[in-house]
Every structure is written in C-alpha cells, then in structure tokens.
C-alpha cells in the first residue's frame, strides 16, 4: 500500500482575503502552527507556490516541487479579490461559481483541476513502491480536487469540501485504486 498525506499549506493573506490565485508567502503565525506538526515520509512533494514550499521546509521536508500540484489557474482573475470580481463582473462570476465547466477568462475549470490532480495521483502510484509513505504540501484547492477524484464525486461538489490551512487528508493506494484512509 502506498500511503499519501495531502497537507494544505499554511495560511496566506490571499486565503484570508478570498483572493484568487497569486503566490503570497505564508503568514508567520501559520508557519509557527506548521512547526507544531509532526510529519515524516519516504518521499515529499509540494506545489510551486511559495506558501507550499515554505510550509514544507518548516515541516523539515526536502520536497520535490511539482507544477502538477499547483493551485487552480484563475487566468485574468488571478490576484483579484472575489468580492471585487462580483462587483465588477457579477454575471460572469456567478456563472463561474455555479458551473464547474466554466473557466475564468484564460483560466482552468474545476474539471481541469481535478483531471490534473488525478493524473498526478496516477503517476505517483507508478513512481513509488507499495510500501512508500508520501506527503504533499499543496494549496487547499488541490486537496479538494484529490478528495473529489478519489470519491468519484462531481466537480459541482468542490465548493462543499472545506479544506483549511494545515488540514491533512490521508489517501491510500491498493491494487491501483486510491481510497480515503481514516486513522
């Protein structure tokens, strides 16, 4: 069995302010909270965002940075506050929020994110032997996407999975199938 722990990176100003995308560094308090966690693994990965890299480092990991683990791409809306977008483009933002097959201008759909994460999970299973323990420090959206993929839930469910900073989800791979693993 391959065991995978997906860990959401520490809190950032962007997460706190409902800013889409961007690459802010994590808050000092978030990093202090991460230092309290005990994490060990045979292999470590992280998304390319500074918050993911820095959180992994604070945890004492030497991760492989993998672009497939990046946050959802928000295209032209990247770095903008959701409330600001709702005021400026209410119809377009409402359509995007209601339909997972709708992408922000020049961005990814929820389905695109889930597919990218699913592909990474498939590659991970081939990359490591059955007794490996793996940790990946990623943006909360990546954790949500992995959960939906494993549960075979529709993309519309993405907004119903609440992943807070430093939250962890355990997955296990047996006979080519990923499952949620509760400990």
Residue, then its C-alpha position, 0 to 999 in steps of 0.5 A: x500500500x502506498x500511503x499519501x498525506x495531502x497537507x494544505x499549506x499554511x495560511x496566506x493573506x490571499x486565503x484570508x482575503x478570498x483572493x484568487x490565485x497569486x503566490x503570497x508567502x505564508x503568514x508567520x503565525x501559520x508557519x509557527x502552527x506548521x512547526x507544531x506538526x509532526x510529519x515524516x515520509x519516504x518521499x515529499x512533494x509540494x506545489x510551486x507556490x511559495x506558501x507550499x514550499x515554505x510550509x514544507x521546509x518548516x515541516x523539515x521536508x526536502x520536497x520535490x516541487x511539482x507544477x502538477x500540484x499547483x493551485x487552480x489557474x484563475x487566468x485574468x482573475x488571478x490576484x483579484x479579490x472575489x468580492x471585487x470580481x462580483x462587483x465588477x463582473x457579477x454575471x460572469x462570476x456567478x456563472x463561474x461559481x455555479x458551473x464547474x465547466x466554466x473557466x475564468x477568462x484564460x483560466x482552468x475549470x474545476x474539471x481541469x483541476x481535478x483531471x490534473x490532480x488525478x493524473x498526478x495521483x496516477x503517476x505517483x502510484x507508478x513512481x513509488x513502491x507499495x510500501x512508500x509513505x508520501x506527503x504533499x504540501x499543496x494549496x487547499x484547492x488541490x486537496x479538494x480536487x484529490x478528495x473529489x477524484x478519489x470519491x468519484x464525486x462531481x466537480x459541482x461538489x468542490x465548493x462543499x469540501x472545506x479544506x483549511x490551512x494545515x488540514x491533512x487528508x490521508x489517501x491510500x493506494x491498493x491494487x491501483x485504486x486510491x481510497x480515503x484512509x481514516x486513522 
